Amino acid sequence: MVLIPVIGKLVSKRVVLASASPRRQEILTNVGLRFEVVPSWFKETLEKSSFATPYEYAIETAKQKALEVANRMHLKHLRTPDIVIGADTVVTVEKQILEKPVDKQDAYEMLSRLSGKEHSVFTGVAIVHCSSKDDCLETEVTDFYEETKVKFAELSEELLWEYIHSGEPMDKAGGYGIQALGGMLVEYVHGDFLNVVGFPLNHFCKKLAELYYPPPKHTIHHTKNDSIPSVETFENLSDGESDSSDPMHHKNANKLDRSGTPLSGAVQTLVNSCSTETSCMVTVENQSGVMEYSAKFPSKIVELMDGFRASKALFVASKLKVFDLLKDKCILKAVVVADKVEASVHGTERLLDACASLGLLDKTHQGYSNTDLANKYLVSDGEYSLHGYIIHSNDRLWHLFTHLEAAVKEGTMQTHQAFGKETEDLFQRNRASEEISIIGPAVTERDKLLSNTELFFNLGKDSCYHSVEAKQRFMTAMHSIAKLTARDVATAFDLSQFRSACDLGGCTGVLAHELVQNYPNLNITVFDLPEVIANVSCFQPSGKHITPVTFTAGDFFKDNLPEADLYILSLILHHWNDEKIHILLSKISAICKPGSALLVAEMVLDEEKTYPPTAVLQSLSMTEGKQRSGSEYKQLLEKYGFTNVQIKITGNILDAILGFRKTSAH
Ligand SMILES: O=c1[nH]cc([C@@H]2O[C@H](COP(=O)(O)OP(=O)(O)OP(=O)(O)O)[C@@H](O)[C@H]2O)c(=O)[nH]1
């Protein structure tokens, strides 16, 4: 979901695509952009020889297309659009610019020129921001171009004419459609494929990111990401001042913020599917020149309404270990799966079909098999398995969230309603003792039983978690999330200056192991409650090159903390109330020597506190703690004597915040 936030910046805007090209419409619709289509009347008749380069010609044509639409809409007193997008694609070969063929002969000449050669495809794009002042249209144009090199195979006369007679070349720059039959003519493509098709989506998103997010602040560092388009390009961005969706407002922006983003990994993929807008408004002009709008399906709302069904299908398939059955390229028919999971054939078939529709399974006439996504994240013993977290979501969070209405009305967690009277009693007892604990550093019995594992999952205070089996289930859930996030947290900053680190509430030690991998000279201690430490052995990585991590049992509210140059709080702060945070951060601040540091890993909210959805939705559990924005984390760390606070939006579930201890105590 890395792209969605950038596209999402346009959600509240009236966006118009000034193009009749169905390909451009499709490319933009596919990524969830909501827009109207108003084809441009601008004639592509600019004098090519007056442009020094083909891309300048393409950019200018794109600009004129967009401006023509902006002006026309304004003049006709239609509500002025916020943004008009224009594009123009040309092909160049041997210094000649080729546009769409005018007839078959023209197509023949174009394709003959391209045969056996490499050529360039340029698409110029113009993004025109419009505003209306004193009834005058004001525009601000941002433009760019993208070049892709394409090599054609040698084309025989017979093939050429057959292709031309297919009719495909006629509305396409250079006389071919790479996305269809024309793809058979192509030997290689160097660069953005979609640019050839008519719209350079990747570059467009980068441009939006530049426009809608201010330049990086000195306090926010950017994180590498090995996927393209990368987090670096869209993700490690910070929103601006008051109106984060207006590029004009970003020019002087200097507040800390996170990008919008999602998401990498399976959890983010799931969240993404809920944050996508896929409806598209098409505008057509009727005989009397009046624009008519026809709204397509409100897919986002439908997706949200169906969200619970999709979640439950995933949960049940995971619980029945369907994805384990179908791992290792195994293909099974529904009847076989039903037999193995001891369920009805009828029900299993429906469940498998649901999973196929959600992109978790592939269905062929041979049967069902895991998609790559399922193989990576849903098989229970996979390296990055989310199975533990999914089971936890089904067994615990699902029940909590069925009481959301009451939770909202009362403003409290609904653990007692969800899990029964016994829980309620325990909850009450702990509430009382918690109040006492605020006065001093003592913690409740319940707190002692909880590690950050539980806190992250908003488990609340219910007795079911006292059993060893239940604790291991939590730890498995926590472990799976840590596996997904540890790498990005560990590499968010250069930590090579530190010799010792202590991960407070570090649970099974996933982050600790990742840190040692990256910094082999780092001695790291995981400090967590005795009940947690007692269960960590089965979660440890094996192999001869694994550097050991030290596990120390203790309570970070009560006991002395191990000495270290670097303290780590991963998924701790968001859970606790201000009093508990005061106790903890005062303690860390006091033990930190000048030059040592505190690394915090949390989901960092944007300044409006509406992004990322994972964090915002988690707040609905009504725990005592809260999610914070980048500026709030900065302030919090500074309050406890940490300076030079840096924030990295990783693009993963967890972001990273690093602060250095000042020379004198605060
Ligand atoms: O491989 C492919 N190459 C090009 C195309 C399509 O070609 C046209 C390019 O023409 P232009 O940029 O002038 O755009 P129009 O279609 O005329 O629409 P406007 O309203 O924007 O002027 C474009 O449609 C590409 O998609 C292709 O499909 N495959």
PDBQT file of the ligand as one rigid body, heavy atoms in Angstrom, charges set to zero:
ROOT
HETATM    1  O1  LIG A 701       1.920   0.486 -26.714  1.00  0.00    +0.000 OA
HETATM    2  C1  LIG A 701       1.091   1.412 -26.747  1.00  0.00    +0.000 A 
HETATM    3  N1  LIG A 701       1.415   2.645 -27.125  1.00  0.00    +0.000 N 
HETATM    4  C2  LIG A 701       0.521   3.650 -27.155  1.00  0.00    +0.000 A 
HETATM    5  C3  LIG A 701      -0.800   3.448 -26.806  1.00  0.00    +0.000 A 
HETATM    6  C4  LIG A 701      -1.856   4.510 -26.837  1.00  0.00    +0.000 C 
HETATM    7  O2  LIG A 701      -1.519   5.460 -27.801  1.00  0.00    +0.000 OA
HETATM    8  C5  LIG A 701      -2.199   6.657 -27.514  1.00  0.00    +0.000 C 
HETATM    9  C6  LIG A 701      -1.212   7.770 -27.667  1.00  0.00    +0.000 C 
HETATM   10  O3  LIG A 701      -1.842   8.866 -28.184  1.00  0.00    +0.000 OA
HETATM   11  P1  LIG A 701      -2.060  10.209 -27.366  1.00  0.00    +0.000 P 
HETATM   12  O4  LIG A 701      -1.024  10.322 -26.377  1.00  0.00    +0.000 OA
HETATM   13  O5  LIG A 701      -2.220  11.266 -28.309  1.00  0.00    +0.000 OA
HETATM   14  O6  LIG A 701      -3.438   9.975 -26.612  1.00  0.00    +0.000 OA
HETATM   15  P2  LIG A 701      -4.887   9.770 -27.193  1.00  0.00    +0.000 P 
HETATM   16  O7  LIG A 701      -5.222   8.336 -27.249  1.00  0.00    +0.000 OA
HETATM   17  O8  LIG A 701      -5.110  10.551 -28.434  1.00  0.00    +0.000 OA
HETATM   18  O9  LIG A 701      -5.770  10.390 -26.056  1.00  0.00    +0.000 OA
HETATM   19  P3  LIG A 701      -5.741  11.899 -25.541  1.00  0.00    +0.000 P 
HETATM   20  O10 LIG A 701      -7.111  12.201 -25.277  1.00  0.00    +0.000 OA
HETATM   21  O11 LIG A 701      -4.917  11.881 -24.343  1.00  0.00    +0.000 OA
HETATM   22  O12 LIG A 701      -5.157  12.782 -26.586  1.00  0.00    +0.000 OA
HETATM   23  C7  LIG A 701      -2.674   6.551 -26.083  1.00  0.00    +0.000 C 
HETATM   24  O13 LIG A 701      -4.055   6.335 -26.059  1.00  0.00    +0.000 OA
HETATM   25  C8  LIG A 701      -1.969   5.333 -25.571  1.00  0.00    +0.000 C 
HETATM   26  O14 LIG A 701      -2.689   4.681 -24.573  1.00  0.00    +0.000 OA
HETATM   27  C9  LIG A 701      -1.146   2.145 -26.387  1.00  0.00    +0.000 A 
HETATM   28  O15 LIG A 701      -2.315   1.867 -26.042  1.00  0.00    +0.000 OA
HETATM   29  N2  LIG A 701      -0.192   1.169 -26.376  1.00  0.00    +0.000 N 
ENDROOT
TORSDOF 0
